[in-house]
Amino acid sequence: MAVDIIGRSASEIAASLRERIERGHLQAGDALPPVRALATELGVNRNTVVAAYRLLAQAGLVVARGRGGTRVAGHAPVAQEGYAAGTVLRDVGTGNPDPALIPDPAAALARSGRPVLYGEPVVDPGLEAWAREWMAEGLPSGAPRITVTSGASDAIERLLALALQREDAVALEDPCFLSALHTVRQGGYRAVPVAVDAEGMTVDGLRAALADGVRAVICTPRAHNPTGASLTAERAAQLRAVLADHPYVLVIEDDHFSLLSRAPLHSVIGETQQRWARIRSVSKFLGPDMCLAVVASDVETAERLALRLTPGTTWVSHILQRLTLALVTDPEVRAGIDRAAAHYARRNDAFAAALTARGLPLVVGDGLNLWVPLPAPAAQVREDLMRRGWLVRDGDHFFLSPEAAGDYLRLTVHQLDDAEAASLADDLSSAVAALRPSARGGRIEG
């Protein structure tokens, strides 16, 4: 098998292997040659082959299995947000907003206006005027150009498609929002991980990704999913300074929590950035089924994006656009959104306090979810909680780099009442206690 693999650099070797996978010469589950053997055969350094395999892993084409070697990945899709199908367990890993806090659109729908025909403006003028003011905070000078897409993932997919070619590199936060990771991998781009800490995307991580040749950067300025981290003013300024040396890299800012966020917005888009876009979906506060996002961008990006949303083919329904405008400009709806924001924050704070009181300290970020660090293997804690009636989501799905992964749960607890939250906190504490190191230094396996 190794005879047909060619290349002297990591990218050349990875491209050769990618071609064999795409042509079906390597099937899901097939083992790649051992690193040392392939390096010897190609006459390259062992680290070159390691780097090639890492490129393939970041693209989702192979998986590293320790002593089991590196094998071709199957075609299972990236894990998705939402309820698990067919479970009788209480699902606290959904990532969903509370349906009781999503505004009722019935009255606003009745005011959605006349039919719209082919050839009319793609963006509703009223929504565009409102959105231009809403989106302008912290962006480069001049009124931003406004585009409307069918949600944030649709916007990211279109933005990457107009700026990148297959196998181009994209910087993603690590851990990463599942839909962004899915979009990048489905597009055939190479995901380059950038570590996240309590202040958001790290400066050293971004600098390394740019040195690796990324053509686009996707950054969550606040309420990062899954960690809840938000950029501080200092961190955002540092990231802007790094990006200033790369003005033609496409910077995509996904401000998904926007109206619900309790953190201020600190943008990574600087005055000298030539290619940029800020995306705000309405899914968290008006509901996922609204399928609408507003994109503010530079003129060239907006014009190219508009060409991919041509009248008669893929524009976003004006009924949805006018419904969105009617809802976000309704004082009662906005008051309800404010109440929802307070509810999510209050329930997350209360659950974090309950876990901390049980010996599992937790710092609360922003967003719908909690990112819970564990002093025990997350997969085993998840299995224990299943036996106790809970379906949780461990952190492994969110990490791009296996070496960066740790033991975490991402919990969505805002729909639990006090008694249910206390029960989950008790069960989680008990599950962790059963797996803590024993007094003799061994691990008690569940």
N, C-alpha and C positions, 0 to 999 in steps of 0.2 A: 504493500500500500504506500509506503513512504517514498517509493521510487517516483511516483507521479507528483509529489509535492515539491515545489520549487520556491526559490527566493533567497535573498541574502539579508534582507532587513525584516523586522517584525511585521511591517505592513505588507510586504510582498508575500511572506509566508502565510499570513492571515488571509490575504486575498486568494492565494492558491487553494487553501483549505475551504474558504467560503465557496469557491467555484465548484469544488468537488461535492460539497453539501448540496448546493443548489441544483446541480445536475443529477443528483440522486446516487452518486457513486459512494457517498457515505450516508447511511441511514440513521434515524433516531436510535440511540443506544450504542452505536458503534464507538469503539475506543479509538482515540487519536494515538499516534505513536508516542511512546515514552519520550519525555523531553530530552533526556541524555542521548537516546538512540537517534532521534531526528536531528539533533544538533551535530552529532558526529557525521551523519550521512550528508548533511548540507554543508558541513565545514564552517559552522557558525558557532558563536558563543552560546552556551546553555541559556543565558539570560535573554538572548534574542528570541529563542523559542518560547520561553516563559512569557515574554511580552506579547508575542503573537497569540498565544492561547488566551491571554488576558483580554486582548482586543476582541476575540471571538466571544468570550464570556460576557463582555460588556454589551455586545450586540445581541445577546440572548441565543446565540447559535450553539454554544457548548456549555456544559456544566462540569465543574471540578468536583470530584468525589473522593478527595484524599487518596488513600491507598488504592481506591478503585479506579484511579486515573482520571483523565479528562475525556468525556464522552459527548457525542452529538446530542443536542437537546431535542426533545420531542416538540410537537407543535401545540402543546397546551398553552392557552392564552395567559397573559399576565393577569394576576388576581385583580378583580374589579371591586369597586365600592358597592354597598347596598346589602340588603338582606340575603342571607343564605337560603337557598331553595330546599324545601323538603325537610326541615329540621323541626323537632318538637322542643328543642332547647330554647331558653330565653336568650335572644340574640343581642349581645351588647358590643358587637364589632361592626355595626352597619355603616357608620359615618353619615347617617341621614340626619337632616333637620327634623324637628318635631312637627308632624303634620298639623297638630292643633294650633301651631303658631304661624302657619302659612296663611296669608290673607285670602279670604274668599273673593274670587274674581268676578262673581256673578253680576254685581251691579256695574262694575267698570266695563265688563264685556258688552253690556247693552249700549255703552257709549263708544264702541270701538270704530264707528264711522262707516263711510261709504266703501263700496268695492274698489279695488285698485287693479288696473289693467296693465298689459304689457307696455313697456316703454316709459312708464312713470319712474320717478326717482326711486332708487333701491332703498334708501334710508328715509324713514318718515321725517319730514322737516321738523315737526314738534319734538320728537325724541332726539333728533340731532342737536337742536338748540339747547335742550336741557342737558344732554350728555356732554356737550362741549365744555360747559361750565363745571359739571360734576367730575370730569376726568382730568381737568387741567392742573390740579394741585401738584407742584414740584416738577412739572415737565419743562423741557427746554422752551425758551421764549417763543412767543407766537401761538396763535390758536391751533390746537391739535386737529388733525383730520380725523373724522369719525367714520367708522365702519361698524356694521352690525352683523354678527355671525350666529350660527345655531349652537351657542354654548362655547365655553372656554376651550374644550378639546378640539372643536371644529376650528376655532381661531388659531390654536397652536399648530394644528395639522396644516392649515392653509399657509400660515406664515413661514413655516419651515419649508414647505414645498416650493414657495416662490423664491426662496433665498438659497436653498441647499440642493446638493445632488446626493444620490444614494451613496452611503458609506462616509459622508461628511460627518464630522464630530460635533456633538451637542453637549454642552455642560449642563448637568442636572444635579440638583441637591441630593445628598446622600446622608440619611434616607430620603426617599423621593415620593412625591404624590403619585399614586398608582396610575392615574389616567395619563399623566405626562410621560411616564416610563413606557406605557403601552403605546402611546402615539409615536414616540421616538423609535421604538423597536419595530412597529408595524411599517413605518416609513423607510426602514432599511438604513437608518442613521446609526452612528456609533455613539453610545452614551458614555460620557466621561464623568465620573463621580466627583462632586465637590462636597467636602465635609461640611456639616452644619453643627454649630454649637448653640449656646443659649442666646447669642446675639444674631443668629441666622447664618447665612452663607459665609464661609470663612475666607479671609483675604488670601492666605497661603494656598488654599484649595483652588480659588479662582485663578490665581496667578499660574499655578501648575497646569490647570486646564487650558488656559490660553497658550502656554508654552507647548502644549500637546496639539495645538492647531485647531481648537474648536472654532466653528464658524457661527455658532449661536449659543446664547446663554439664556436659560430659563430660570428665573429667580422669583421666589415668593417673598414679598417685602414684609408681610405680617401674617400671623395665624398659619405658619407653615404646617402643612399636613405631611407627616403625622406628628411632629414634635411640638407644635404650638409656638415655636420661636418666632419673634418679630425683630426686624433689624432695628438697632439703635441708630441714633443720628451719627455717632462716631463711626460705627461699622459701615453704614451706607456711604459716608464720605470717603472712607478708605477704599471701598469697592469701586466707587465712581473714579477715584484716582487711578486705580489699576486699569479700568476700562478705557480711560482717556487715551491710553497708548494704543488702543485697538478700536478706533472710531467706526470701522466698517464691519465689526462683528455685530450681528443682530442680537439686540438685548430685548428679551421678552419678559415683562413684569406681570405676573399673574396675581392680581389683588383679589382673590376669590371671595374673601370674607367681607370686604368693603364696609357696607352699612352696618354690619353686625360687630365689627371689630372694636375692641376697647383699647387698642394700641394705636398710636399715631402713625401716619404713613411717612416713611423715609425712603425716598426713591433711589435706585441705583442708576437711573438714566440721567447722565450729565449733559451740560450744554453743548459739549463737543461731539456727543454721540450722533452719528449720521443715520444709523438704522436702528429703530427702536419701536416698541409697541407696548402699551399697557392694556391689559384685558381685565374687565370686570364682568363676571357672570352674575345673573340675578338668581341663580338656582338655590343659594343658601337662604335667601330671605323671601323670595316669591315662589320657590318650589322648583325641584329638578325638572318637572314636566314643562316648564316655561321654555326651556331650550333656547335661551337667548343670552348673548353676551355683547357688550359694547367694547369696541377696540379703538383706542386713541393711538395715533402713530405719526411718524414723519410723513411728509408729502409723498415721496417716492414709494415708500412701503404701502401707504394707503391706496395709491393709484394702482399698484400691482395687485394688491389684495382685492380691489374693486373689480378687476378683470376676472377674478375667480368667483365673483358673485354677480354674474351678469343677469340682467332682466330676462325673465322667461325660463331660467334654468334653476339657479340656486340661491335666489335672494331669500331673506327671512320674511315670513308672512307679516304683512302690515297689520293684520289683526293682532298678532303677538306684539308687534312694536307699539301699537297704540294702547293695547292693554297694559303693557309695561309702563308706558308714560302715565296713563291714568292712575295706576296704582302708586307709583313712586312720588307722584305729586299730590296725592290725597293725604291731608293731615292726619286722618284717623289711621290710615294704613301705616304712615311713617311712625306714628306713636306706637302702633302694634309692633313694628320692627324694633323699635327701641326697647319695648318690653321683652321681646324675644331675646335680644342681646343680653339684657340683664338676667334673664332666666338661665341661659346657657352658662354664663359666667358664675352665677350663684350656685347652680347645681354642680358644676365642675369643682368650684372651690370647696363645697361641702364634702364631696367625695374624697378630694385630696386630703382634707383635714381628717376624715375618717381613716384613711389608709395610714397617714402619718401617726395617728394615735395608736395604730396597731403595729407600729414598728416598720412601716414601709414608706419612708419619707418621699414626698412627691412635690415638685415645683410645678405650679400650674402655668401653662402658657395661654395662648389665645386660640379660639376656634371651637369647633363642635366637640372635639375629642380630647382625651387625656393620653399622654405618652408615659407609661409606667415602667420605670427601670426595675429589674428584678434581681435579687441575689441568688437566683436559682435558674436552671434551664427553662426558657420560656415555653418550649414545646411540651415539656413534661408538666408545667403548670397548666397549660391549656388543656391537656388531656385530663388532668385531675379535675379541673373546673367543669369539663364536659360530664364527668361522672356525678358532679354535684348539680347539674342542670343548667349550666351556663355555656353559651357559645361565645368565645372571645377570639380576637385576632392577634396572633403574635407578630413580632416586628420583622421577621425574616423576609416577608414579601416586599417590604419597603426599601430594602438595602440593595444597592447596585453592586457593591464590593463585599464579597464574603469576609474579607479580612477586617472590614469596618463594622460588621454586624455585631450586635450585642444582644442581651436578653431583655426584651421589652414586650409589653402588651400595649396595643392601642385600643382604648375602651371608649364607647359612646354611652354615657350614663345619664344624660340629661332627661330621659323619659322615665327613669326609675323614681318611685316615691321614696320617702325616708326609710321605710321598713325594707324595701327591696334593696336600696343602696347599702344599708347596714348589713343585710344578708350577703350581698356580693363581697363587701369588704371583709366580712368574717371568713367567707369561703376562700377568698384569695389569700388572706393571711394564713389560713390553715394549710392551703396547698403549698405555699412557699415554705412554711415551717416543716412540712413533711420532707422537703427536699434539701433543707439546709445541711451543711456538713455536721456530722455527728461529733460527739465529744472526743472520739478517738481519731478524728481527722478524716474519716471517710465520708462519703455522700450516701445519704439514705435515698435510694431510688424508689420512685412512686410506682 
